[in-house]
Amino acid sequence: MSKDIIFITVPKLDPNMPIVGPALLKSQLRENGFSSVYMDFNIYLYNQMEDCRELWWGDEHPCWLDLDLLIEDYGTKLKEPTFSFAKDVLKHNPKWIGITQFSTTSQAPSILLIKAFKELGYKGKFVLGGPSCMLFHSETPIIKMVDHVIYGEAEESLIELLEGKTSGPGIDTKNFKQLQNLDKYPFPDYTDLRLKEYSSNGSVLYMASSRGCVRNCTFCDIHAMAPKFKFRSGKLMAKEVMHQSLRHPTVNVMRWADSLFNGAMKEFHIFLDEIINYKEEGMLREDMQFAGQCIVRPKRQCPPWYFEKMAKAGILSQDLGIESGSESVRDHMDKKFSNEDLDHYVEMSYRYKLGITALMMVGYPTETEKDFQETLNFFTKHQKHKDVFHTVILGGTFIFMPHAPVWHMQEELNIKYNQRNDWYNENSTFDERMQRRERLKEHVNELGFKMPMDVHSKVIKKYFKKNNKVKISKSYNEFWGYSGKSLEIEPKRL
């Protein structure tokens, strides 16, 4: 029987669990009379290419970001599983194939997959959607290979497209309408997927309680996708946890897919109270835990009982956007928390055994050597609390994202560009930022903090050092997929 649409997710994604977007859309389409199947090309490749697992380690592997590099280094190993997966998709005889563009790594594997579909004779239509579409511009290769692009949230616009409308908010235009009432949409449906195939063995699942963010951090582009912060009710979120735990008994960790789980504090407290009540009444397994990104709030908003409640409900890990140990740097970022707030948050988390994943950023444009030293000092100061840090993630060094507020501050930050188009100012050059990152990594390791496998240094040595053998003419910013060209209101379509 023909399906209306097949949703496909592509690398590079966390192999521990499937992302939530296609599962949300599957439920929404079913309620509106459309059939769909959610298929995960990311986990399929991960399991088929066991000798190439480095592609999924640590930071973004450069081969996912550059089609030529991907084909050159892994083309022979990718061909068979790509065509095998494409054949499985076509068994459903889909009218549409929808491919999620979750990040800048999505485009190269998507192009390989689309080429495979066309070579196998697929005559249906292609549609792209997801956060990374906001970075598309008139020279983006993949938009010439597909029929339509959905920008912004797809719950309403995708239905309109499937009904035959080829224009309207979000359909081939970055002028989209943000959803206003998230409570009206059904729970995500993951039943098409074999959760045991994921590296968590089916123990972790995503849920989404909000869109957007209550903060407006200068380096972040979340507001391009969700201009206003919208959230679901705490009671409904607790019911979703119950729903998924009954449908998927292997799941014992629910992970927020949000930018922050403590954005709407009133609803977050309601959620915690409901979960505690479910557990006390024996309605929810006692070992159900929760993890996700959150913000450091001012000390006055986070008394000890707040952390105690989170612990009682089962908060396992908090991904904290600490970014820098320097108050001055964080002030320019508009992070809105002091060193005193941060110290309190770490100490309370340690007391109540609430794990922390520290998200750090090296090389913000205002970061001086003195500021960087304060970041080193932060970890030295909290070495006694290192056991509460599940991991410290450094990511790359600072990148100018075109939809982030700081993109428009370059003149006041005295930003200049070298011959390869890498930015610099009086506070740091490209090489100095890379050196700071290495120094921070060595310092954190020496103090005994846990860190994930780091491939960033290898990437820099292979692709960005002078006189390298690989021909990379792009700047560091452009290589990771960020270009000012994406500020076009609408990519020109052919």
N, C-alpha and C positions, 0 to 999 in steps of 0.2 A: 504494500500500500504506500502510495506516495505521501511524503511528509511536506508540510508547507515550508519548513526551514530547519536546517541543521546548524546548531551553534557550535563553533569550534574555538577552543583556546589553544594558543601556540606559545612556544618558549619565548623568553626565559621566565618561568614562574616557579614558585616554591613547590618542590615535589612532595611536600608533606600533605597538601590538601588542595582540592579544586577551588577556584575563585568563585565568588558568589554571583557575579553579574548574570551569566547565562542561566543560572538556576532561578534567579528572580524573574527573568524574562520568560522562561519556560512556563512558570506558574501563571504569569500575566497573560500570555498568549492562550493558554488552555482555557482561562476564564472568558476569553473573547472569541473562542471557537476555532483557534488555529492549532495545528499539530506541530510538534517540534521534538528534536532529540539533542541532548547535550553530549558532545564528544570532546575528549581532551587529548589533543595532539602532543601537548607538553609532556604529560606523564607517559604517553605511549612511546615517545622517543626516549625518555629517561630510562624506561625499562628495556627497550630494544637495544640501546647503545650503552651497555654497562661498562665498556672499556673507554667511554668518552665522558665520564661523569664530571670531569673538570669543567665542562661547559656549564654546569649548574652550581659550581662552588662559589662561595663568597660574592664578590662584586660582579657586576655585569661583564661577562666574557666578551672581548672585542668582536669575536666572530659572529655573535648574534646581532651586532650593530652594523655590520658591513657585509653585504651579500657576496662580494668578490672574495673576501677573506673566508667566509663560511664555506663557499664552494671549494676554494683552494685547499683549505685545511681539513674539511670534513665531508666534501661532496660525495666521495665514493661510499662512505658509510651512511650517509643520509638518504641516498637514492632509493634503496629497497624499502626501508620502513616508511618513507614518505609516500611512495606509490601504493604500498600495502594499506596504509591508513586511508588514503584517498579512495581506494576501491571499497573499503568498508563503509565509508560515508555514502558512496554512490549506490550502495545496496538499498538505501532508503528512498532512492529516486526523488531527491529533494527538488522543490521548485526554486528555493533560495538556499544559498550557503552564506551564513553570517560568521565572520571571523573577528574575534575580539582583538583590538589593538590596545593592550593593557599598558605597555610601556614602549620606549624607543627600541627595545629588543624584538618587538613583535613583527616588524615589517619584513625583515629578511626571510625568516621561516614562512611567513604568510605568502610571500612571492613564490617561493619554491612550491608550496602547496597548491596555489592557484594554477601554476604552470602544469603541475601534475594532473589536476582536474581537467584542464583544457586538453591535455595530451590524451587523456582517457575518454574524451568525447563529450564531456559535460556541456550541455547547452542551456542550463538554467542561469539564474542571475546570482551575482555576488553583492553582498552589502558588508561594509565595515562599520564598527562602532567601538567605543571605549575611550578612556581618558586621553590616550596618545593621539587620537585623531585631531585634538586641538592644536597639535604641532604641525599638521599638514599645511603645505603651501603649494603653489602652482608647479613647483619642480619636484614634488614628492612622487617618486616613480609608481607607487602602488595605486594611486587614485586613477591612473590611466588604465588599470587592469580590471577595475570593478565597475558595477553599474551605479551604485549609490553609496553614500557615506552618511551615517547618522551621527550628528554632533550633539553633545550633552546627554542627558538621560534619555533612554530609549523606550521606557514603558508605554508611552503614548504614541510617539512618532513612528516607532516600528510597526505598530498596528495599522496606522494610517498608510504606511508604505505597502504593507501586505494587502491592504484593501484596494490598492491601485492608485493611491495618491503619490505623485512624484515630486511634489513641492509642498512647502509648509515649514513651520518652525522646526529646525533641527535636521531637515532632510536636505542634504547637500548645501547647507548653510550653517555658519557658526552662530547665526541668530536663532537661538533655541529658547524654549520656555522651560523654566525650572519647575519641577514638581512641587506642589504646595502642601499636600497632605499625604505623608508617607504611610500613615496608618491604614489607608484604603487599599493598599496592595497586598497580595497574598504572600505567604511564606515561601522561601526558596525551595525548589524541588531538585534534589540531587539524585533521584532514583535511577536515572539512566547510567550512572557511574558505578563502577566497582570500587568502593572506598578502600578495600584491602590492597588494591594495586598501588596505593600511595605509600610513600616511605614511612609515614606514621602508622601504617597498618590499619588505617581507618579510624584512628582515635581522635582526629582533629577535624573540625568543620568550621566554616566561616558563617557569621551572621552580620547584618548591617543595621545599625540603629540610627544612623544620621547621614546627611550629605553636607559637604562643605565644612567650615570650621569657624569657631568663635573668635579665633585669632586672625591676624592679618600679617603674618611673618613676612618680612621683606623678600626673603629668598624663595618663597613658595608660590606655586602657580595654581593651587587648588581652587581659587576663586574663579578661574577661567571656566572650570567645569561646573562649579556650584557657587554662584555669586552670594547666595544667602545661606546661612546655617539653618537646616531643617532637620527635625528629629522625630523619632517615633516614641510612643508612650512606653514608660517602663513596664507597665503591666503586660502590654502586647509583646514586648521583647522577652519577658519571662515565659509567656505562653509559647513563644517560638522555641525557646530552649526545651520546654517540655515536649513539644511536637517533634523536634528533631531527635531528642533522646529516645523517644518511643519508636520512631521510624528507623533510626540507625543505632542499635544497641551498643555497637563497638565504640561510639564517640564518647569520650570523657573530657574533652577540652573544646569549648566553643570560643572561637577567636573573632573579635570584632574586626571587620574590614574597614572601619571608619578611620578618619584622620585622628579622631580622639573619642574615647568612650565616656569621658567625663566633661563633655561640652555643655550638656543640659543637666546641671547638678540635681535639680528637683527630681527629674525623671530617672536619673541614675540611682538616687537613693531609693526611689520606689522599686526599681528593678532589683536592687540588692535585698530589700525587705521581702519582696516576693520570692526570690530564690531561697533565702534563709527559711522562709515559711514552708516552701515546697519540700525542702530537705527535712525540716523538723517533723513534717507530717508524713514523711516516707513516700512522697509522690515523685521525688527526684533523687537519683542516686547520690549518695553522700560524697562520692569522689569526683563529681562533676566540677570542673574548674574552668576559669576564664582568663583570656589574655588579649592584649591589643595595645594600640597606641593611646597615650593620654598626655595631658599637659601638666606641668608643675604649676599648681595654683598657689596663691599667696598663703603664707602660714596661717593667717586668721581664718581662712576657709577650710583648713585641714587640721582640725583638732585630733588628738589621739583616737577618739572614738570613731572617727571617719576611717582610719586605717584598720581599726579593730573590726569594723563592720565589713570592710572589703575582705579581710582575712576569713571571717566567718562565712561569707558567701562563697568563697573559693577563688578569689582572684589569685591567679598563679604568677602572672608576669605583666609588668607595665613597661611598654616601650616608651621611654622618656626622651623627648627631644631636648636634650641638654644643650647640644651644639657647641658650647664654649664655656670654659671656666671663668671667663672675663665678663663681669657685669656690663662694662662699657660696650663690648661687642654685642651682647644680648640686648642691650637697650636699643642699639641701632637696628637690630633685627626685629624689634618690637615684640620680644618674647614675654615681657611683662612679669618677670619674677626675679627676685634678688638672690644674692649668694646665701643670705640667711634663709630665704624660702627653700632654696635648693638643699641646703644642709639639713634643714628640718625634714624635708621630704625623704631624703636618704636615710636619716636616722630613724624615722618612724617606720619606714618600710623594712628596715633591718630589725627593729623591735618586733614587728608583727609578721616577719618572715614573708613579705610580699616581694617577689622577685623583680628585678629591674634589668631591662635591656637599655643600655646607654647609647643613644644615637648622637654621634659627634660630627662636627663639621670643621675642617681645617681650611684656612685661607680665605675667610670672609674678607671683603675689601677693606674694612676698617681694622682688621686684626694686625697689630704690631707684634714685634718680638716679645714685648712685655705682656701683651694680652695672651700670647701663646704660652708663655711661661705660667700664667695663671691657670691655664687648662692643665698643664703638667702638675701644678700644685694641687688642683682639685683631686686628682687621682691619688696623689701622695697623701693628702689629708684623709681620704676615705679608704685607704688601704685596709684599715681595721674593719671596714664594712664590705670588703670585697666578696664575701660569700653570698651577699644578697644580689650581687650583679651577675645575672645569668650569662651575660655576654656584653662586650663593648664593640660597637660597630662604627668603624671610621668612614665607610663609604669612600668616595673619591675626594678630591679637593673641590673647593667652591666652583660652581658653574652658574653662569648667568642664564636663567630661564626667561624666555621672552615674554611670558605672561605674568611674571612675578614683579612686584613693585620695584625691586632694586634695579631691574632692567632700565627703568626710566630715571635712575639716579646716577648714571655713569658719569655724567659731566661733573656733578658736584663731588663725586668720589675720585675725580681726576684719573679716570680709567683711560689707558692708552693701549694700543695693540702693536705687537711685534710683526715681523715679516710673515710668520705662519698664522697670524691672527689670534695668538694667545694674549690674554689681557695682562696688564701689570699696572701698578701705581707705586707710590713711594713706600708702601707697606709690604709689598711682596712681588716677586716675579714668579713665573711658572716654576722654575727650578727651586726657588726658595719654598714654595708651597709644597712641592713634592718632598723636600728635605724635612720640613716640619712634620708632614704626615709620617714619615719613617721614624722620626724622633719620638713622636707620640706613640706609635706602635711599639717601639722598643721599650719605652718607659712603662707603658701599661703591662706589657708582658713581664718585665722585670719585677713589677709589683705583685704579680701573681693573679691578675684579672684574667678571666676567660675571654677568648676572642675567636671568631669563626675563621676558617681558612681564608687567607688573604691572597688574592691573585693580582691585586692592583699593581704591586711593584713589578711583577713580571710583564704586565701590560705596558707599563711605562718604559721599561727597558727595551722591550721588543719593538714598540710602535712609535715612541715619542723621543727617544734619545737621539742626539745628533749622530749622523753617519750610519743610521741603521739601514739594514738591507731591505726592509719592507717600505714600500712607497706609500706613505701616509701624508698627504698634503693638507688634510683638514686640521683645524685647531682642536685642542682638547675639548672645548665647548661644543664644536660642531661634530666631533667624532661621537660624542655621547648622544647626538641627535637633536641638539638645541640650536636653532637659527632664528635670527630676527625676521626671516622671510615668513615665518608662521604667524606674524602679526597681520598678514593680509586678512581682511574681513572674511573673504571666501576664496578658497583655492580655485583657480580657473579650471573648468572641466572641459575635456575634449570629447 
